[in-house]
Every structure is written in structure tokens, then in C-alpha cells.
Amino acid sequence: MHVYNYARKEEAAMDLDVLSTPGHLISLAARGFARLSEARLKPLGFGVGHLPVLVALQDGQASTQRDLARFAKVEQPPMAQMLARMERDGLIRRAPDPADGRSSRITLTAEAEARLPDAVAVLLRGNQEVLLGFTDEEAGLLAALLTRLIANLDRVASADGKALSERQD
């Protein structure tokens, strides 16, 4: 097991095998999960990118394009493109927002709602398969560590974004 000592940056950078860093390994795992999930969701008419939108709409956590983009942590233009495809494919419908005429309220179609439980089951089964050999405690720890890592990534990216905008001013 590697122990990372980032306090000595220059020495650590020379000694560290970049292909065994957490960032690289997480990237490989994410791409593997995405390929597996995409292949299994396609027959149900869903894509991996649809998941945050579907979950947010089903749970009532978002109902506008802006809210969905924030929830899914993507920029507005890609979210607009994905929503247009989802609408074309009969997964969502848009209706004018009575409170804001410039905005639309987005909801799941009955067809999407009916297929969503099967999609969730497929994804959960995939997670079980790839975590074969992990104890429940290890799987829980992995999820907790990744959640903490994502929060750190968001914090660092936010700080970097603020520093960049300050330099541009």
C-alpha cells in the first residue's frame, strides 16, 4: 500500500508512480463504471448522463434547467442539450413556469417513471457485481471516502475558480 507524503512535493513527485495515484485510479474506475452502466441502461432507453436528472426530477430536488445543471454539476449548455435529447426521447416534458415566464418546469413522463425502477435495479446490481469481495464495511468506507474526496474536489475547484477570476479582474 502506498503512503502519500505530499509535504515534500519535489521528492514525492519524483518517487510517485503517476499511474498508481488515487486520481488516476479513480478515473479508471469511473470510466469502467460508465461503460458498464451505459451498456446496461441503453436497452432501457436511458444513458448514464440522464441519471442525475432522473433522480432530481423524481425526488423533487430540481425542476428547472438551472437547478438540474447545479444538481448534476454540469454547465448550462450541456444540460440544455441533454434535456432536448431527453424530451425528444419522451423521458421528460416541459411546461411554462407560472412564476417565471422565461423558465420552464421540467417533469418526468409516465414512461420514464415506469422504467426508472428497472434502471435503478440494473445499476445497483452492477455495483454489487463490481464490489464482489468487498465487505459491507469496506464498501461503506469506500463510499464515505469518495464522498469526502468529491467535497474536497469541489472546494479546491471553487477556490481555483475564485483565484482565477481575481487574477482576471
Contacts in CASP RR format, 6 or more apart in sequence:
PFRMAT RR
TARGET T0000
AUTHOR 0000-0000-0000
METHOD contacts of the structure
MODEL  1
MHVYNYARKEEAAMDLDVLSTPGHLISLAARGFARLSEARLKPLGFGVGH
LPVLVALQDGQASTQRDLARFAKVEQPPMAQMLARMERDGLIRRAPDPAD
GRSSRITLTAEAEARLPDAVAVLLRGNQEVLLGFTDEEAGLLAALLTRLI
ANLDRVASADGKALSERQD
2 16 0 8 1.000
2 20 0 8 1.000
4 12 0 8 1.000
4 16 0 8 1.000
5 12 0 8 1.000
6 12 0 8 1.000
18 24 0 8 1.000
22 149 0 8 1.000
26 146 0 8 1.000
26 149 0 8 1.000
33 130 0 8 1.000
34 48 0 8 1.000
36 126 0 8 1.000
36 130 0 8 1.000
37 47 0 8 1.000
37 48 0 8 1.000
37 122 0 8 1.000
37 123 0 8 1.000
37 126 0 8 1.000
38 47 0 8 1.000
38 48 0 8 1.000
40 122 0 8 1.000
40 123 0 8 1.000
40 126 0 8 1.000
41 47 0 8 1.000
41 48 0 8 1.000
41 50 0 8 1.000
41 119 0 8 1.000
41 122 0 8 1.000
41 123 0 8 1.000
44 115 0 8 1.000
44 118 0 8 1.000
44 119 0 8 1.000
44 122 0 8 1.000
45 89 0 8 1.000
45 91 0 8 1.000
45 115 0 8 1.000
46 54 0 8 1.000
46 91 0 8 1.000
46 115 0 8 1.000
46 119 0 8 1.000
49 72 0 8 1.000
49 82 0 8 1.000
50 82 0 8 1.000
50 86 0 8 1.000
50 91 0 8 1.000
51 119 0 8 1.000
51 123 0 8 1.000
52 68 0 8 1.000
52 71 0 8 1.000
52 72 0 8 1.000
52 73 0 8 1.000
53 68 0 8 1.000
53 71 0 8 1.000
53 72 0 8 1.000
53 79 0 8 1.000
53 82 0 8 1.000
53 83 0 8 1.000
53 86 0 8 1.000
53 92 0 8 1.000
54 91 0 8 1.000
54 108 0 8 1.000
54 112 0 8 1.000
54 116 0 8 1.000
54 119 0 8 1.000
55 61 0 8 1.000
56 62 0 8 1.000
56 67 0 8 1.000
56 68 0 8 1.000
56 71 0 8 1.000
56 72 0 8 1.000
57 63 0 8 1.000
57 68 0 8 1.000
57 92 0 8 1.000
57 106 0 8 1.000
57 107 0 8 1.000
57 108 0 8 1.000
58 108 0 8 1.000
58 113 0 8 1.000
58 116 0 8 1.000
61 67 0 8 1.000
61 71 0 8 1.000
62 68 0 8 1.000
62 70 0 8 1.000
62 71 0 8 1.000
63 105 0 8 1.000
63 106 0 8 1.000
63 107 0 8 1.000
64 97 0 8 1.000
64 103 0 8 1.000
64 104 0 8 1.000
64 105 0 8 1.000
64 106 0 8 1.000
65 76 0 8 1.000
65 79 0 8 1.000
65 80 0 8 1.000
65 83 0 8 1.000
65 103 0 8 1.000
65 104 0 8 1.000
65 106 0 8 1.000
66 76 0 8 1.000
66 103 0 8 1.000
68 79 0 8 1.000
68 83 0 8 1.000
68 106 0 8 1.000
69 75 0 8 1.000
69 76 0 8 1.000
69 79 0 8 1.000
72 79 0 8 1.000
73 154 0 8 1.000
83 92 0 8 1.000
83 94 0 8 1.000
83 106 0 8 1.000
86 92 0 8 1.000
87 93 0 8 1.000
87 94 0 8 1.000
90 109 0 8 1.000
90 111 0 8 1.000
90 112 0 8 1.000
91 108 0 8 1.000
91 109 0 8 1.000
91 111 0 8 1.000
91 112 0 8 1.000
92 106 0 8 1.000
92 107 0 8 1.000
92 108 0 8 1.000
92 109 0 8 1.000
92 112 0 8 1.000
93 106 0 8 1.000
93 107 0 8 1.000
93 109 0 8 1.000
94 104 0 8 1.000
94 105 0 8 1.000
94 106 0 8 1.000
95 104 0 8 1.000
95 105 0 8 1.000
95 107 0 8 1.000
96 103 0 8 1.000
96 104 0 8 1.000
96 105 0 8 1.000
97 103 0 8 1.000
97 104 0 8 1.000
97 105 0 8 1.000
108 116 0 8 1.000
131 139 0 8 1.000
131 142 0 8 1.000
134 142 0 8 1.000
END
